[in-house]
Amino acid sequence: MLGCTYPAPVRILAHTEQIVRHYVLREIIDGRAPSQAIDLFAVEGATAGITYIFNSLRENRLLLPGDAIAVGMPIFTPYIEIPRLGDFRLVEVPIEADPEVGWQYPDRELDKLLDPRIKAFLLVNPGNPASVKIGRHGLQKISDIVAGHRPDLMIVSDDVYATFADDFVSLFSLCPRNTILVYSFSKYFGTTGWRLGVVALHQDNVLDRAISALPQTELAALDRRYGSLAVEPRKLKFIDRLAADSRNVALNHTAGLSTPQQVQMALFALYGLMDDRDAYKKAIKGMIRRRHDTLYRELGFAAPRIPNGVYYYTILDLETLGAQRYGQDFVDWLLRSKNPLEILFRLAKEGGVVLLPGRGFGTLHPSARASLANLSEADYARIGRIIEAIMNEYADEYGKSKAGSPLTLTPTA
C-alpha cells in the first residue's frame, strides 16, 4: 500500500489477483470458469491492456503485417486506428452491427469470422458508442463458429461496460480458451484517473498453443527475446510475456501496475464482492437511466427502450428524431442545408457542453453521442432543451423556405 517496493510478482500481486479474480468471475464471467484456471495481469486501464495485447501478439508472431483482423463496428475510434499503424499494418475486416436490429451483429456479418485468413476478432461488449450488449443469439453464433469452425480464432473482448448491463454474458464465458478479456474499474467506480484495469486469460488458451506450434526459427528468436526471464523460455505463458513486453522485456523487473494502485483495485473488487444485494449496482444503473429519460423528455420524445441496452451512452440521431417530428422532407432539407457538426458547435457555445459525433470522428452526420455518466441530471435536461430549441429553429427556417410559414410540430411524447 505504501508503494515502497516494486510490484512482486510483476504481473499482479498475489492477493490482489485472488480478490480481483473472484470479482471478475462474479461480475463479468458469471461464474462459468474455475477460479484457479484464470490468470490476470494488472494494467493501467483497459486501453493500456489493449496496447500491450497488440504489442505482444506482434512480438510473438501471432499477428503479422498483412494478417486480417475482424473489428466489431461501431467501436471506440482509436481501436480502429491501432491495426492500421505502421507497427502492425493489419488488414481490417469490419463486422458491422445493425442499428435496425438493436445494434446486434447479423449472422451475415458474423459469418465473416469463418474465413481462416482472419486471425483475431477485436470487439467492445457492451459496445461503445452504441452502448448495447451482444444478445444471446449473437453470442451463441460466435461460440458455434469458434467451436465448429474456428478453434484457432483469437478474440480480444473489452468488457469495460459489462457491470452496467442486465444479465451480462461475456464471450470469455462461452469461448474461454480463445478470449483475452480486458476489464477496467474506471467506468463502474467513476475513477478513470486511477487507471485500474486487468487482462484475463484462461490458463489453457489458443495463444500459448499457437506459440508452441511456431516454426523452429521463430521459436529460437523468441528464446533469445525472453531468455533472460526463464531457464526454459518456451514454457513462458503468453500472459507473462505480456507483462514482460510491457517493459520491453529487459526492464521486466519494473513491470506491473504500482502497488498503491493494485491495493485500490483490490478495495474496489472487495466492495463489489461484499455488496451481495447489488445495492451499488442498482443505484448506478438507476442513475444513468434516469438521466437518459430526462434527456429525451426535454427533447420532447419518449425515451427509447433498446433490447440489450446498457444506457451508459446514448446516440442522439437527429436524422431519425427529425423525421419522427417533422417528416422526411425536413430531414432531407437539413442534410442538404446544414453542416452536421453545426449542432455540436452550437451546443458547446450556447450550453457549455461538448458532445462527440454520434457516428465517430471523420463521419459527417447530424448525430451526437452523450455519455450519461459525467454530468448531473439537470445538465442533461439543459442539453435536451438546447437541442430542441436548435431543432425548432431549423424547422422554422425550413417551413419558411417551403411555404412561407413555420412548420407545424407533430407531438411525439
C-alpha positions as CSV (number, residue, x, y, z in Angstrom):
1,M,0.0,0.0,0.0
2,L,2.9,2.4,0.7
3,G,4.5,1.7,-2.7
4,C,8.0,1.3,-1.1
5,T,8.9,-1.7,-3.3
6,Y,8.4,-2.8,-6.9
7,P,5.3,-5.0,-7.5
8,A,6.1,-8.7,-7.0
9,P,5.2,-10.7,-8.8
10,V,5.4,-8.2,-11.6
11,R,2.2,-9.4,-13.4
12,I,-0.1,-8.8,-10.4
13,L,0.2,-9.0,-6.6
14,A,-0.7,-12.4,-5.3
15,H,-3.6,-11.3,-3.0
16,T,-4.8,-8.7,-5.5
17,E,-5.1,-11.5,-8.1
18,Q,-7.1,-13.7,-5.8
19,I,-9.6,-10.9,-4.9
20,V,-9.9,-9.4,-8.4
21,R,-10.2,-12.9,-10.0
22,H,-13.3,-13.6,-7.8
23,Y,-14.7,-10.2,-8.8
24,V,-14.2,-10.8,-12.5
25,L,-15.7,-14.3,-12.1
26,R,-18.8,-12.9,-10.5
27,E,-19.3,-9.7,-12.4
28,I,-18.0,-10.5,-15.9
29,I,-17.7,-14.2,-16.4
30,D,-20.9,-15.2,-14.4
31,G,-19.0,-17.9,-12.5
32,R,-18.6,-20.0,-15.7
33,A,-14.9,-20.9,-15.2
34,P,-12.9,-22.4,-12.4
35,S,-11.3,-19.6,-10.4
36,Q,-7.9,-21.1,-10.4
37,A,-7.9,-21.6,-14.2
38,I,-7.7,-17.8,-14.9
39,D,-4.5,-15.6,-14.8
40,L,-4.6,-11.8,-14.5
41,F,-2.3,-9.0,-15.5
42,A,-2.9,-5.7,-13.7
43,V,-2.6,-2.8,-16.2
44,E,-3.1,1.0,-16.4
45,G,-6.7,0.8,-17.5
46,A,-8.3,-1.0,-20.4
47,T,-6.6,1.0,-23.1
48,A,-3.2,0.0,-21.7
49,G,-4.3,-3.6,-21.8
50,I,-5.3,-3.3,-25.4
51,T,-1.9,-1.7,-26.2
52,Y,0.0,-4.4,-24.5
53,I,-2.0,-7.2,-26.1
54,F,-1.4,-5.9,-29.7
55,N,2.3,-5.5,-29.0
56,S,2.7,-9.0,-27.6
57,L,0.6,-10.6,-30.4
58,R,3.1,-8.9,-32.8
59,E,6.2,-9.8,-30.9
60,N,5.1,-13.5,-30.6
61,R,4.4,-13.7,-34.3
62,L,0.7,-14.3,-33.7
63,L,-0.3,-11.2,-35.7
64,L,2.0,-10.2,-38.6
65,P,1.8,-7.4,-41.2
66,G,-0.8,-8.3,-43.8
67,D,-2.8,-10.5,-41.4
68,A,-6.5,-9.9,-41.3
69,I,-8.3,-8.8,-38.0
70,A,-12.0,-8.5,-37.7
71,V,-13.2,-5.4,-35.8
72,G,-16.7,-5.2,-34.3
73,M,-18.2,-1.9,-35.6
74,P,-19.1,0.7,-34.5
75,I,-16.3,0.8,-31.9
76,F,-14.2,3.2,-29.8
77,T,-12.5,5.1,-32.6
78,P,-8.8,4.5,-31.5
79,Y,-9.4,0.8,-31.7
80,I,-10.0,1.2,-35.4
81,E,-6.7,3.1,-35.8
82,I,-4.4,0.7,-33.9
83,P,-4.4,-2.1,-36.6
84,R,-3.6,0.5,-39.3
85,L,-0.5,1.8,-37.5
86,G,2.9,1.1,-39.1
87,D,3.8,-1.0,-36.1
88,F,1.1,-3.6,-37.1
89,R,-0.2,-3.0,-40.7
90,L,-3.1,-5.3,-40.3
91,V,-6.0,-5.7,-42.7
92,E,-9.2,-4.7,-41.0
93,V,-12.4,-6.7,-41.7
94,P,-15.4,-4.8,-40.3
95,I,-18.1,-6.8,-38.5
96,E,-21.0,-4.3,-38.7
97,A,-23.7,-4.1,-36.0
98,D,-27.1,-3.2,-37.5
99,P,-28.9,-0.3,-35.8
100,E,-32.2,-1.6,-37.3
101,V,-32.0,-4.7,-35.1
102,G,-30.8,-3.0,-31.9
103,W,-27.1,-2.8,-32.8
104,Q,-26.7,-6.5,-33.0
105,Y,-24.3,-8.3,-35.3
106,P,-26.3,-10.0,-38.1
107,D,-25.5,-13.6,-39.0
108,R,-24.2,-12.5,-42.4
109,E,-21.6,-10.3,-40.6
110,L,-20.5,-12.9,-38.1
111,D,-20.1,-15.4,-40.9
112,K,-17.1,-13.4,-42.0
113,L,-15.3,-15.0,-39.0
114,L,-15.5,-18.3,-40.8
115,D,-12.7,-17.1,-43.1
116,P,-9.4,-18.6,-41.8
117,R,-7.5,-15.6,-43.0
118,I,-9.0,-13.7,-40.1
119,K,-6.6,-14.3,-37.2
120,A,-8.3,-12.3,-34.5
121,F,-11.6,-10.6,-33.6
122,L,-11.5,-7.3,-31.6
123,L,-14.7,-6.0,-30.1
124,V,-16.2,-4.0,-27.2
125,N,-19.1,-5.6,-25.4
126,P,-21.3,-3.8,-24.4
127,G,-20.5,-1.6,-27.3
128,N,-19.1,1.9,-27.5
129,P,-20.7,4.1,-28.7
130,A,-23.9,2.1,-29.2
131,S,-24.0,1.0,-25.5
132,V,-25.7,-2.3,-26.3
133,K,-24.6,-5.7,-25.2
134,I,-24.4,-8.7,-27.6
135,G,-27.6,-10.6,-27.3
136,R,-27.9,-14.4,-26.8
137,H,-28.2,-15.2,-30.5
138,G,-25.1,-13.3,-31.4
139,L,-23.1,-14.8,-28.5
140,Q,-24.2,-18.3,-29.4
141,K,-23.4,-17.7,-33.1
142,I,-19.9,-16.7,-32.3
143,S,-19.5,-19.6,-29.9
144,D,-20.7,-22.0,-32.6
145,I,-18.3,-20.6,-35.1
146,V,-15.3,-21.0,-32.7
147,A,-16.3,-24.5,-31.6
148,G,-17.2,-25.8,-35.0
149,H,-15.0,-24.0,-37.5
150,R,-12.5,-21.6,-35.9
151,P,-10.9,-23.1,-32.8
152,D,-7.8,-21.1,-33.7
153,L,-9.6,-17.7,-33.7
154,M,-8.2,-15.2,-31.1
155,I,-10.8,-12.9,-29.6
156,V,-9.9,-9.7,-27.8
157,S,-13.0,-8.5,-25.8
158,D,-13.1,-5.2,-24.0
159,D,-15.9,-5.7,-21.4
160,V,-15.4,-2.4,-19.5
161,Y,-19.2,-1.6,-19.6
162,A,-20.3,-5.1,-18.5
163,T,-21.3,-4.0,-15.0
164,F,-23.9,-1.6,-16.3
165,A,-25.7,-4.3,-18.3
166,D,-28.5,-6.6,-17.1
167,D,-27.7,-10.3,-17.2
168,F,-24.4,-9.8,-18.9
169,V,-22.6,-12.7,-20.6
170,S,-19.1,-12.3,-21.8
171,L,-17.6,-14.1,-24.7
172,F,-15.0,-15.3,-22.2
173,S,-17.8,-17.3,-20.6
174,L,-18.6,-19.1,-23.9
175,C,-15.1,-19.2,-25.5
176,P,-12.7,-19.1,-22.5
177,R,-9.8,-20.6,-24.3
178,N,-10.0,-18.2,-27.3
179,T,-10.8,-15.0,-25.5
180,I,-8.5,-12.4,-24.0
181,L,-10.7,-10.4,-21.6
182,V,-10.0,-6.8,-20.8
183,Y,-11.8,-5.0,-17.9
184,S,-11.4,-1.7,-16.2
185,F,-12.7,-0.4,-12.9
186,S,-12.7,3.1,-14.2
187,K,-16.3,3.4,-15.6
188,Y,-18.1,1.5,-12.9
189,F,-16.5,3.2,-9.9
190,G,-16.1,6.6,-11.7
191,T,-12.3,6.6,-11.3
192,T,-10.7,7.0,-14.8
193,G,-7.8,8.9,-13.2
194,W,-6.7,5.9,-11.2
195,R,-6.0,3.9,-14.4
196,L,-7.1,0.5,-13.0
197,G,-7.6,-2.5,-15.3
198,V,-6.9,-6.1,-15.8
199,V,-6.2,-8.5,-18.7
200,A,-7.6,-12.0,-18.0
201,L,-6.6,-15.2,-19.8
202,H,-7.5,-18.8,-19.3
203,Q,-4.5,-21.0,-18.5
204,D,-5.4,-23.3,-21.3
205,N,-5.6,-21.0,-24.3
206,V,-5.1,-20.8,-28.1
207,L,-2.3,-18.3,-27.8
208,D,0.1,-20.5,-25.9
209,R,-0.7,-23.4,-28.2
210,A,-0.1,-21.2,-31.3
211,I,3.2,-20.0,-30.0
212,S,4.4,-23.6,-29.3
213,A,3.4,-24.5,-32.9
214,L,5.6,-21.8,-34.5
215,P,8.5,-22.8,-36.8
216,Q,11.7,-23.6,-35.0
217,T,13.4,-20.5,-36.4
218,E,10.7,-18.3,-34.8
219,L,10.8,-20.2,-31.5
220,A,14.6,-19.7,-31.4
221,A,14.1,-15.9,-31.9
222,L,11.6,-15.9,-29.1
223,D,14.0,-17.9,-26.9
224,R,16.5,-15.1,-27.4
225,R,13.9,-12.4,-26.6
226,Y,12.7,-14.0,-23.4
227,G,15.8,-15.9,-22.4
228,S,16.7,-13.5,-19.5
229,L,13.3,-14.3,-17.8
230,A,13.3,-18.1,-17.7
231,V,15.7,-21.1,-18.0
232,E,13.2,-22.6,-20.4
233,P,11.7,-19.6,-22.2
234,R,9.4,-21.7,-24.3
235,K,7.4,-22.6,-21.2
236,L,6.7,-18.9,-20.5
237,K,3.0,-18.3,-20.7
238,F,1.6,-15.6,-23.1
239,I,0.3,-13.6,-20.1
240,D,3.8,-13.5,-18.6
241,R,5.2,-12.5,-22.0
242,L,2.6,-9.7,-22.0
243,A,3.9,-8.3,-18.7
244,A,7.5,-8.5,-19.9
245,D,6.7,-7.0,-23.2
246,S,5.1,-4.0,-21.4
247,R,8.6,-3.1,-20.3
248,N,10.5,-4.3,-23.4
249,V,11.5,-7.5,-21.6
250,A,14.8,-6.0,-20.4
251,L,13.0,-3.9,-17.8
252,N,10.7,-6.7,-16.7
253,H,11.7,-6.3,-13.0
254,T,9.9,-2.9,-13.1
255,A,6.8,-4.1,-14.9
256,G,3.4,-4.1,-13.4
257,L,0.9,-1.7,-12.0
258,S,2.0,0.3,-9.0
259,T,1.3,-1.4,-5.6
260,P,-0.9,1.5,-4.3
261,Q,-3.0,1.2,-7.5
262,Q,-3.3,-2.5,-7.0
263,V,-4.4,-2.1,-3.4
264,Q,-7.1,0.4,-4.6
265,M,-8.1,-2.1,-7.3
266,A,-8.5,-4.8,-4.6
267,L,-10.6,-2.5,-2.4
268,F,-12.9,-1.8,-5.3
269,A,-13.2,-5.5,-6.0
270,L,-13.8,-6.3,-2.3
271,Y,-16.5,-3.6,-2.2
272,G,-18.3,-5.2,-5.2
273,L,-18.0,-8.7,-3.7
274,M,-19.3,-7.6,-0.3
275,D,-22.3,-5.9,-1.8
276,D,-24.3,-9.2,-2.1
277,R,-27.5,-7.3,-2.7
278,D,-26.1,-5.3,-5.5
279,A,-27.2,-2.0,-3.9
280,Y,-24.4,0.0,-5.6
281,K,-25.0,-1.6,-9.0
282,K,-28.7,-0.9,-8.8
283,A,-28.1,2.7,-7.7
284,I,-25.6,3.4,-10.5
285,K,-27.8,1.8,-13.2
286,G,-30.8,3.6,-12.0
287,M,-29.0,6.9,-12.1
288,I,-27.8,6.7,-15.7
289,R,-31.2,5.5,-16.8
290,R,-32.9,8.4,-15.1
291,R,-30.5,10.8,-16.9
292,H,-31.4,9.0,-20.2
293,D,-35.1,9.5,-19.6
294,T,-34.6,13.2,-18.6
295,L,-32.6,14.0,-21.7
296,Y,-35.2,12.6,-24.0
297,R,-38.1,14.1,-22.1
298,E,-36.6,17.6,-22.5
299,L,-36.1,16.9,-26.2
300,G,-39.8,16.2,-26.4
301,F,-39.5,12.5,-27.2
302,A,-40.3,9.3,-25.3
303,A,-37.0,7.7,-24.1
304,P,-36.2,4.8,-26.4
305,R,-36.1,1.3,-24.8
306,I,-33.5,-0.8,-26.6
307,P,-33.3,-4.6,-26.1
308,N,-29.9,-5.4,-24.5
309,G,-29.4,-1.6,-24.0
310,V,-26.9,-0.5,-21.3
311,Y,-27.5,3.3,-21.5
312,Y,-24.0,4.4,-20.5
313,Y,-24.0,6.3,-23.7
314,T,-26.9,7.4,-25.9
315,I,-26.8,8.4,-29.6
316,L,-29.0,11.4,-30.4
317,D,-29.7,10.7,-34.0
318,L,-31.2,14.0,-35.3
319,E,-31.9,12.4,-38.7
320,T,-34.2,9.9,-37.1
321,L,-35.7,12.2,-34.5
322,G,-36.2,15.0,-37.0
323,A,-38.1,12.6,-39.3
324,Q,-40.3,11.5,-36.5
325,R,-41.3,15.0,-35.5
326,Y,-41.1,17.0,-38.8
327,G,-41.1,14.4,-41.6
328,Q,-38.6,13.1,-44.0
329,D,-38.7,16.1,-46.3
330,F,-37.4,18.2,-43.4
331,V,-34.6,15.8,-42.8
332,D,-33.6,15.8,-46.5
333,W,-33.5,19.6,-46.4
334,L,-31.5,19.5,-43.1
335,L,-28.9,17.2,-44.7
336,R,-28.6,19.4,-47.8
337,S,-28.6,22.8,-46.0
338,K,-26.7,22.4,-42.7
339,N,-23.3,21.3,-41.7
340,P,-24.0,18.2,-39.5
341,L,-21.4,19.4,-36.9
342,E,-23.1,22.8,-36.5
343,I,-25.4,21.5,-33.8
344,L,-22.4,20.2,-31.8
345,F,-20.6,23.5,-32.0
346,R,-23.7,25.5,-31.1
347,L,-24.3,23.2,-28.1
348,A,-20.7,23.8,-27.0
349,K,-21.0,27.6,-27.4
350,E,-24.5,28.1,-26.1
351,G,-24.6,25.3,-23.5
352,G,-21.0,24.8,-22.4
353,V,-21.3,21.1,-23.2
354,V,-19.1,19.2,-25.6
355,L,-20.6,16.0,-27.2
356,L,-18.9,13.7,-29.7
357,P,-20.1,13.0,-33.2
358,G,-22.6,10.1,-33.0
359,R,-21.0,8.1,-35.7
360,G,-17.4,8.7,-34.9
361,F,-14.8,11.2,-36.0
362,G,-14.4,11.7,-39.7
363,T,-18.1,11.0,-40.4
364,L,-20.4,13.9,-41.2
365,H,-23.8,13.0,-39.8
366,P,-26.3,15.0,-37.7
367,S,-26.0,13.0,-34.6
368,A,-24.2,13.2,-31.2
369,R,-23.1,10.8,-28.6
370,A,-23.7,11.7,-25.0
371,S,-22.2,9.9,-22.0
372,L,-24.7,9.6,-19.3
373,A,-22.1,9.1,-16.6
374,N,-20.4,12.5,-16.4
375,L,-23.0,15.2,-15.7
376,S,-25.8,15.9,-13.4
377,E,-29.4,15.2,-14.3
378,A,-30.1,18.9,-14.6
379,D,-27.3,19.2,-17.1
380,Y,-28.9,16.5,-19.3
381,A,-32.2,18.4,-19.1
382,R,-30.4,21.5,-20.3
383,I,-28.8,19.7,-23.2
384,G,-32.2,18.4,-24.2
385,R,-33.7,21.8,-24.2
386,I,-30.9,23.4,-26.2
387,I,-31.0,20.7,-28.9
388,E,-34.8,21.0,-29.1
389,A,-34.5,24.8,-29.5
390,I,-32.0,24.4,-32.3
391,M,-34.2,21.8,-34.0
392,N,-37.2,24.2,-33.8
393,E,-35.1,27.0,-35.3
394,Y,-34.2,24.7,-38.2
395,A,-37.9,23.6,-38.6
396,D,-39.0,27.3,-38.8
397,E,-36.3,28.0,-41.3
398,Y,-37.4,25.0,-43.4
399,G,-41.1,25.9,-43.1
400,K,-40.5,29.5,-44.3
401,S,-38.4,28.3,-47.2
402,K,-41.1,25.9,-48.3
403,A,-44.4,27.6,-47.5
404,G,-43.8,31.0,-46.0
405,S,-44.8,29.9,-42.5
406,P,-43.3,27.9,-39.7
407,L,-43.6,24.1,-39.8
408,T,-46.3,22.6,-37.6
409,L,-45.0,20.4,-34.8
410,T,-46.2,16.8,-34.6
411,P,-46.5,15.7,-31.0
412,T,-44.3,12.7,-30.2
413,A,-44.3,12.3,-26.5
